[in-house]
Amino acid sequence: MRHLVWILMGSFLFSCKPEAPSDLPNSKDPWAETYTEMNYSMGGIPYSEVFNPIIENGKLESTQLTEASGLVPCSYRSDWLYAHNDGGDYNRYFILDTTGKHIKSVIVPYSGNRDMEDMAIDHKPIDGHTYIYLGDIGDNDGKYPEIKIYRFKEEVFTNNGRDTTTEKAETYTFVYPDGPRDAEAMFVDPWTHHLYIFTKRDSRTRVYKARYPFDATRTTTLEKVAQLPFSGVVGGDISADGKNIVLKTYLQTFLWERNDTETIVSAFSRPPKMLPYKFEKQGEAFCWSSDAQRYYTISEGKNEPIYMGSRK
C-alpha cells in the first residue's frame, strides 16, 4: 500500500509540472533562433547570374495609388498584385495587374493606417485560408510605444471593376524589446507562419520576429533575432516556396537563397547577392511572383512604372 501511495504522489507531481511558455524559443522547437549579429562586408557583392535585367512592365493606372509602399502577389491569379498607400490613406488596399491596370480597391474593416509601410501574404494556408497582413509599422520619429499588424483572409474577387469590402481584420499589437523603432519591411515565413520585421533607421538593420500563433488578446513583445551589417531597408519579401529572401534599400536589392530546413537567421548568416534593380525616386514596394520566377518593384508617386525582373 505504501508503494502505491508513492507511485500516485509521483504521478501527481509529474502531471503538475509547468510547461514552458509557448511563445518562448526552446530546445524542442526546430525553428528556434538565437540572436546573431552578422558582420560580413557588404562591399563588392556580386549580382545573381540567374536573373535578366529589369524591365518596365507598365505604369500605375490608379490615380489614388500615389504612395505605393507595400506589394504582394495574389495567390489565385498570377497576373494580379496587391498594393497599399503609405500613411495618411484610409484602411484599404488596391488590386492591380502586373502591367499597372487598376482592378479595384478593397476596404479592410477593423484595420487602420497610422503609418502603414508594408504588407505581406502567408503563402501557406491556415485552416484552408490564405491570409494577408497589413503592417502599421512606420515610426519616423521613434515615438510610438506599440505597432499594429492587421490580418485578414484573402478573398477571391472577380474583375468587375467595382470597389468592395473584405472581412474584418484581426488586430495584433506588438512592442519592441528595446524601444520604439521605425520599420518599413516585413514578411511571413511560409514554412513556420512566423512574421519578421526589419528596421530602417538603425545604423545596422535590426530583425525582429513575431512567433506564430499570434495573440489578439494581449500586447506581445517581439523577439530580436538578428542584426544585419547595413541600414536603410525600405521593402522586402520572401518567395512562396520560402527559399528566396529579398530586402531592398532605395539604392540596392539584396537576395539571400535559403536552404531546406534552414531558419531565416541562418540564411542571413551568409552574404547576399544583388538583384538587377532600376533606380526609383522612392522605391519601397517589392514582391515576388507566386512562382518566384519574377519580381516586381514600384515607387511612391503618381503613375509610376512597374518594373519586373525575371529568371533566365
N, C-alpha and C positions, 0 to 999 in steps of 0.2 A: 504493500500500500504506500509506503514511504517513497519507493522508487517511482510510483505512478504520479505522486504529488510533484516530485521534482521535474518529471517529464512535462507535466501540464504547465508548471510555472515557467519552464524554459521555453515552451511553445508560445506562451502568452507574451513573454518579454521579447522574443524574436519578432512576433507579429506586430508589436507596438513600436519597433524601431523606426524612427522618422526617415522618410525618403529625402534624397537631395532635391532641392527646388528644381522644377522642370525647366526654368528659364535661365539656369546657370550651366556653363560648359562642364562636362565631367568626362572621366576616362572611358565611359561606355558609349559616348557619342562619337561616331566615326568622323563627324564633320566639325568637331570641336577645334577652335583655332586659338593659338596663343599669340598675344600681341607681338608684332615683329616690325622692326624698323629696317626698311630697305635702303641700302647705301650704295647701290651701283651708280655708275656715271650715266647721265642722260646725254652726253656728248657723243657724236658720231654714230647715232642709232641708224641702222640700215632700213631701207624700205622693204616691205614684204614683196617678194618676187612673184606672188601668185595673183596679183590684182592688176587690172588695166588702169590706165589714167582715168581720173574722174571726169565726168562729162555733165553738161547741163541737160536735165531731162524735162524741163518745163518751168513755168512760173506760177506762183500762187495766184489763184483767181479770186479768192475771197477778199473783199475789201475790209473785212472785220478781223481777219487773222493777220495782224500787223506786228505782233511781238512774239513770234513763234519761239518758244523756249523748250518745249518737250516734244518728243516724237517717238511713236511706237508703231509696229506693223499690226494690221488687222489679222486675226488668226484664221478667218474663214474666206478671205478674198486676198489673193496675192497682189492685187493692183490697188489696194486701199491702205491708207495710213491714217493714224490719229495724231492730232497735234493740239496744243493749247497755247493761249496767250500768257505772258508774264503777269505779274501782279497788277491789279487795277481793273482787270476784266472781271466778269462775274463767273459763277460756277458752271462752266461749260467746257466742252472740248469740240473739236472740229473733225469731221471725216472728209478726207480729200483723196484723190487718186494720185498715183506716183508721177503724174505729169503736172500736178498742181490744181487740177479741176476741183472745184468745190462740190461736195456731195450734200452735206447738211451739217448743222451744229446740234449738239446734244446737251441739254441741261442735266446736271447731276445733283439731285436734291440732297440736302444734308451735307453738302461739301462747301468749301469756301475758297477764297483766293486773296489772302493777305499778301503773299508774295510767292505764288506758285512758280516753281522753277523747273520741274521735270515731271515726267510721267513714266510709268513702267507697266509692263504686262508680264504676268506669270504664265509662261507657256505650258506649264504642267497643270492640267485641270485638277480642281479640288471638288470632290462630290459631283463630278460631271460638268463643272462650270469653269470657264476661264475668267480670271479676274484682272481688272485694270486698276492701277494705283495712280493717284494724283498727289504730288509731293509739295505741300506748302512749307518749303524748307529754306526759302531765301531770308536772309537777315543781314543786309549790307552793313549795319552799324553794330551788329553783335549784341542786340539788346533784348531779344525775346527769350523768356525763360523756358519756352517749350515749342515744339514743332508739331504739325498735324500731318498725318498721312490718311488719305481717303481711299477706301477700297470699294469697288462695285463690280457686279457681274458684267462681262462683255455680252451685249445683246446682238442678235442677228438682225440687221436693218436691210431694207430694200432701197434701191436707188430711185426714190420717188420725189426727191427734191424738197421734201417738207422737213423743217426742223422738228425735233422731238425731245422727249424726256426719258431718261433711263430710270431704273430702280434706284431707290435711295442708297446713299453710300454709308458704309460703316466708318467711324472715325477712330483712329488710333493716335494717342498722344504720347510723345516721346520727349525725353530730355537727354542732353549730352552729359557724360560723366565728368567733363572738365569745363563746363560753362558754355554759354551760347556760341554758336558758330554760324557762318554763312556757308550755305551749300547750294549747288546748282545741278548736281548729278546724282542719280540713284538708279538701281536696277534690282530685280528679284531673280535670285538664282533658281533656275528651273529644276535643279537636282534636289534642292532642300526646301524651297519656298522662303528661305531667309532673305531679308531685304538689306541692301548695302547702300550707304550714303557717303558721299565724297565732298570734302570741304574745298572751298575756292580760295579764300584769302590767307590761309596759313602759309608760312614760308615753305612748309612741306605738307603735302596733302594728307589729311587725316581720314582714315577709313573707319566707319562705324557700322555695326551690324545690329539689326533687329531680328531676334530669333523667332522663327515660326514655331507654334501658333502665336498670333498676336492677341493681346487682351484689350478689348474696347472698354472695359470697366475701370481701368486704372491707368495712371501715368507710368510708363516703363522707361527705365534707364537704358540707353543704348550701350553696347559693348564697343570699346575702342580696340580694333583688331590689327591695324597696320598703319604705317606711315610711309608714304612714297616720296622719293627724292626729287620732286618737282612740285610746282604750285599752279594755280590758275585753272583748275578743272571746271569747265562750264557745261559739259554734257558727257553722256556715256550710255552704253547698252551692253547686254550680253545676248548672244545668239540663242535661238530656241533650243538648240542641242546642248547648250551650256559650255561649249568649247571655244568660243571666241569672245573675248572681253575687250571693249574699247573705252578709253577715256580720252576726251579731247580738251584742248585749250583753245584760245582764239587763234592760235598760230599753227598748232600741230595736232595730229590724231594718232594715238598710240594703240597698238594691238598686242594683246597677250593671248597666246594659244594655250589652252588648258588641257591637261592630260586626263584620261579617265580616272575617276575616283579621287581626283585632286581637289583640295579646298581652294576657295578664292584666294586666300592669303598665300598659299603655296604657289599658285600660279603667278602672283605678283612678285615672288622672290626672284624671278628671272627678268633681265632687261627686256623691254618690249621691242617690237619692230614698229615702223611707221606705215600708215596707210596713205595712199595718194589723197591729197586734200586741196581743194580750191579755196583760196583765202576769201572769207566773207567779212563784211564790215562788223557784224556782231553775231557770228555763227555759234549758236548754243544748242541747236537741235540735231541729234544724231540717232539713227536706228538702223538695225539690220533688217533685211527682208526675212520673212518667216523661214525660208530655206537657207539663210546665211550665205547665199550666193551673191547678194548685192547689199549695198548700204546707201543710206540717203542722209543728206545734211541740208538744213535750212537756216538762214539768218533771220534775225528780227528785222522788220521793215515791211513796207507795202510792196506787194507784187514781186517779192524776192524770188530768185531762181531756186529750184530744187536740183541739187547736184547728186549724181549717182556714181558709185564705184561698183565694179563687178569683177568677179574672179575670171581668170584667163581660161 
